[in-house]
Amino acid sequence: MLMSVARQALEPEKIKALLYLVRHDLGYQLHRAIQKLKASLSHQETATFRFDDGDVTIRADVTRSDFETWISEELSAIENSLDALLSKTGIAPQEVDRVFLTGGSSLVPSVRRIFESRFGPEKIRTGDEFTSVARGLALRSLRG
């Protein structure tokens, strides 16, 4: 089907690049390149997305603002979930002593701002962003 689309496309090379990705099972490698961009944008206002493999070379400068626009639905979902949790528990943000953020997404400035705006930056704590969840699960499994 994609070959048929490529023959009729205005930019058939892009469809052929997609076909190459699919045929060579490069989804994971593409995901890793996206994760690298996400990490770079957590520390810089602009970063270059790079993906090179055989017939496919992708290079694009991306701004943090662009990235935040792309993830706006997810940011809204985080905000809504947080607000729903506070509402359901009846706990006011000022009653919360500390907020521990973990996982790679906790390094994304727009995600951090959601929590800082609700609780204040002085209450936010982080650490071992990529291993703390696994460590917590391992400790929990030891307790039975």
C-alpha positions in Angstrom: 0.0 0.0 0.0 2.8 2.4 0.9 4.5 1.8 -2.5 1.2 2.8 -4.2 1.1 5.9 -2.0 4.7 6.7 -2.8 4.0 6.6 -6.6 1.3 9.2 -6.2 2.9 11.4 -3.4 4.2 14.9 -3.9 7.3 13.8 -1.9 7.7 10.1 -2.6 11.2 10.0 -1.0 9.6 10.6 2.4 7.2 7.7 1.9 10.1 5.5 0.7 12.0 6.5 3.9 9.1 5.4 6.0 9.0 2.1 4.1 12.7 1.7 4.8 12.1 2.2 8.5 9.3 -0.3 8.6 11.1 -3.0 6.5 14.3 -2.7 8.6 12.4 -2.7 11.9 14.0 0.6 13.0 11.3 1.7 15.3 13.4 1.3 18.4 16.4 3.2 16.9 14.0 6.0 15.9 12.6 6.1 19.4 16.1 6.4 20.9 16.9 9.3 18.6 13.7 11.0 19.7 14.5 10.3 23.4 17.9 11.9 22.8 16.3 15.0 21.4 13.9 15.2 24.3 16.8 15.0 26.8 18.7 17.7 24.9 15.6 20.0 24.9 15.4 19.5 28.7 18.6 21.5 29.0 18.7 23.6 25.8 16.3 25.8 24.0 17.2 24.3 20.6 18.6 20.9 19.6 19.1 19.0 16.4 17.2 15.8 15.8 19.5 13.2 14.1 18.7 9.8 12.7 21.0 8.1 10.3 20.5 4.5 9.0 21.2 3.3 5.5 18.8 5.0 3.2 17.3 7.3 5.8 19.0 10.4 7.1 16.9 12.9 9.1 18.2 16.1 10.5 16.0 18.8 11.9 16.5 21.7 14.3 13.8 21.6 17.0 13.0 24.3 19.6 11.8 23.5 23.0 8.7 25.6 22.2 8.0 23.3 19.2 8.4 20.2 21.4 6.0 21.6 24.0 3.4 22.3 21.3 3.7 18.7 20.2 3.2 17.4 23.7 0.5 19.9 24.7 -2.2 17.2 25.0 0.0 15.1 27.3 0.8 18.2 29.4 -2.9 19.0 29.7 -3.5 15.3 30.8 -0.9 15.6 33.5 -2.4 18.9 34.8 -5.9 17.4 34.7 -4.8 14.3 36.5 -3.0 16.3 39.2 -6.0 18.6 39.7 -8.3 15.6 39.9 -6.1 13.9 42.5 -6.0 16.9 44.7 -9.8 17.4 44.3 -10.6 13.8 45.0 -8.3 13.6 48.1 -9.4 17.0 49.4 -5.8 17.9 49.9 -4.9 21.5 49.1 -1.5 22.1 47.4 -0.3 24.1 50.4 -0.8 21.0 52.6 1.7 19.0 50.6 5.2 19.1 52.1 7.2 17.6 49.3 6.7 16.5 45.7 9.1 13.9 44.3 9.4 13.9 40.5 10.9 10.9 38.8 11.3 9.5 35.3 12.8 11.2 32.2 9.7 13.3 31.7 10.3 15.0 35.1 13.3 16.6 33.5 11.1 18.3 30.8 10.8 22.0 31.9 7.1 22.2 31.0 6.3 19.2 33.1 8.3 20.6 36.0 6.4 24.0 35.7 3.1 22.2 36.2 4.2 20.9 39.6 6.0 24.1 40.5 2.9 26.2 39.7 0.7 24.0 42.0 3.1 23.4 44.9 5.9 26.0 44.6 9.5 25.3 43.4 10.8 24.9 46.9 8.7 21.7 47.5 9.9 19.9 44.3 12.6 17.2 44.8 14.2 15.0 42.2 16.9 12.4 42.0 17.8 9.2 40.2 15.2 10.1 37.6 15.9 7.0 35.5 16.2 4.4 38.3 14.1 5.5 41.2 10.9 3.8 40.1 12.7 0.5 39.4 14.5 0.7 42.8 11.2 1.4 44.5 9.6 -1.6 42.9 12.5 -3.8 43.8 12.3 -2.7 47.4 8.6 -3.3 47.4 9.0 -6.8 46.1 11.5 -7.6 48.9 8.8 -6.7 51.4 6.4 -9.2 49.9 
